[in-house]
Amino acid sequence: MAKKTTRKNPSRARQSTGREALLAAACHYIATKGLRGLRVEEVAAEAGVATSLIYHHFGDRATLLRSALERVGDSADIYTKVDPELNGREALLAICLAEIQERTVVWENSAAWNEFRDAAVFDESLRPALFRFTQEWIDRVSELASAGRDDGSIAADVDPDSIGQNLTALIEGLSTRWLSGFITAKTAREELRTTIEACLGQVPVGAR
């Protein structure tokens, strides 16, 4: 059962004072302890540095949080990268399933994303970056659905825009249940795969 309090911070160079190390510490703290009520002093303690260094690199708490959210988005781009040789259907499946994996980097990134998404309900300053990354994610899935229609691996009557909206929303819901321990990563991936295959429609076997 996945619980935020049980995750460790593997092999982080806690004494590093670089901007990237501070962002890594901030993301780890948010993923494992939550975002609500987070203070800059707590991030500094997580990184093992003086609070003044946080202000030196980011200026204030709001900028630190926006920068941490940017890092979460950039990290997701890395572990969801797919083989360009895959057809549209295969690539879409791969990119979606990559969002739920029993890997520390994915668990931590997903937990931090959920914290930012929930916090944006009350903190409007987080919304521009959150909305941008969400729309880029939707567009990425939609583009793969469109490519799949073009190469024949996805049914011709599938609406790529609808696929992008629905599948990313489904992933967020399943991810939340996985992170909270309600379902396992294996179950989440199985449910996701089943739904994606149903949404993409039946095509001739030779077209895949």
N, C-alpha and C positions, 0 to 999 in steps of 0.2 A: 504494500500500500504506500503510495507516494505521499510523503509529508514534507512540507517546506523545511521544517526544523531538522530533518535528518540528513539533508544534503551537505556535503563537505565542500570546501573550497580547494580543489586539487592543485597542488604544485604552483600556486600563485606566488610570484615574487613580491611579498608583502612590503618589502622595504624600497621597492622601486618608486621613484617619485615622478615618472613620466605621466603625461596626460592620459595615454591609453591605459596605463596601469590603474589610474584613478577611476576611469570609466569602467574598467573590469570590476573593480571593487564595488562601485556603485551598483552595477547590474547584479552582481552576486548578492549584495545586501538586499536589494529590492526583491529578487527571486526567492530568497530564503527567509526574509523577515517581513516583507511587505513594504508598501510605499506610503501608506497613510501615516502621517505624523513623522515621516523621516526627517531627521535633522542632519545638516552638513557635518556636524561633529561626529555623528555615527558612521558616516562614510569614511571620514578621515581615520577613525579608529579601525575600521575594517581594512583600510589600506596600510595602516601602521605609520601614518604620517601626521604632521601637525595640521590643524584645521586651516591655518593660513595658506597652506599649499593648495587647498581646494579653491579658495578664493582667488589665488594667483592665477590658476588655470581657467577658471570658469566665471569668476566674478560674483555670482550669487547662486542660490539654490535652484531657481527656476532654469537658469542656463545649464546647470549641471544635469537636471532632470531631462531637459530637451536633448542634451548631448548624449545622455545614456539611452534615451529612446532611439536616437539615430543609430547608436551602436547596435542595439537589438535588431533593428531593421537590416543593417548591413550584415550582421552575423547570419541572419536567416537567409539572405541571398547566397551566402557561401554554401551552407549545408543543404540547400534545396536545388543547387545547380545540377542540371541533368545532361546526359549525353546528347549532343546535337544530332547524332545518327539515329536516334529513336524517332518513330513516327509520332504523330500528334497524340494519339490515344495513349501510347506507352509513356510519352513524356509527361502528359497530364497526370496520369496515375503516379508516376515517379515523384513529381514535384509535390503532389498532395500528400502522399504517404510519408515523404521526408519530413513533414511537419510533426509527425508523432513517431519518435524513436526512443529506445531505452539508451540514450547517450546523454552524458552529463550536460554537454553543450546545448543539446536540444531541449532537455528538461528545463535547464536554467533560463534559456532564452524564452521558452514558451511561458514559463511562470512569470517572468518579468513583463512580457507583453501583456498578459492578462491583468497584471497590476496596473500598468499604464492605461489600458483600455477602461478599467473600472474607475480609475482616478479621474479620467477625462470627463466623466459624467459631471463632476463638480469643479474640476480645474480646467477652465477653457484655454489656458495657455498651452496645454498639452495637445489640444485638438488639431492644430494645423499639421504638425509632424505625424501624428497618429493617422489622420485622415489621408495624408499623402501616401504613407506606407501601405495603408489598407487599400487605397485605390490602385496603387502600383501592383499589389498582390492580386487584386481582382482582375486587372488588365492582363497580367501575366497568364493567369489561368484561362481567361477568355481567348487570348491569342493562341494558346495551345489547342483549345477547342476548335477555333476557326481553322488552324493548320490541319487538325485531324479531319475536318470536313473536306478540306481541299485534297488531302492525300487518300481519302476514302476509308480511313480507319475509324471514323466517327460518323454516325448516321447523318444524312444530309438535312434532316428536319430539326436537328438540334440547334437551339439558340445559344450562341457563344456567350452573349452578355448575361443571360440568365444562368448559364453554367458557372460563370465567374462569381456572380453574386451568391448563388446557392451553395456552391461547394466550399467557398471560403467561410461562409457562415456556419456550415456544418462542421468544418474543421475546428473552428473556434469553440463550438459547443462540445464536441467530442474531446478536444484538448482539455477543456475545463474539467470534464468528468474524469479524464485520465489523471490529471494533476492532483485532483482532490482524492484520488484513490477509489472512486466509485466503480471504475472499470480499469482493466489492465491495458497496457499499450497494445498488446496483441489483439484484444477484443476491439479496441478503438480502430485499429488498422483494418481488421476484418470487416467491421461495419462500414468503414469508409470505402474500402475497395468494392464491397457489394453495391453500395449506393452509387458510386461513380460509374460502375459498369452498367447499372440500370439507366442512369441518366444519359449515358453516351450512346445508347441504342445498339441494336444489332446490325452488323454489317457482314457481308460475305467473308468467309474465313480467309480467302486468298487476299483480301484487301488489307489485312492487319500485318 
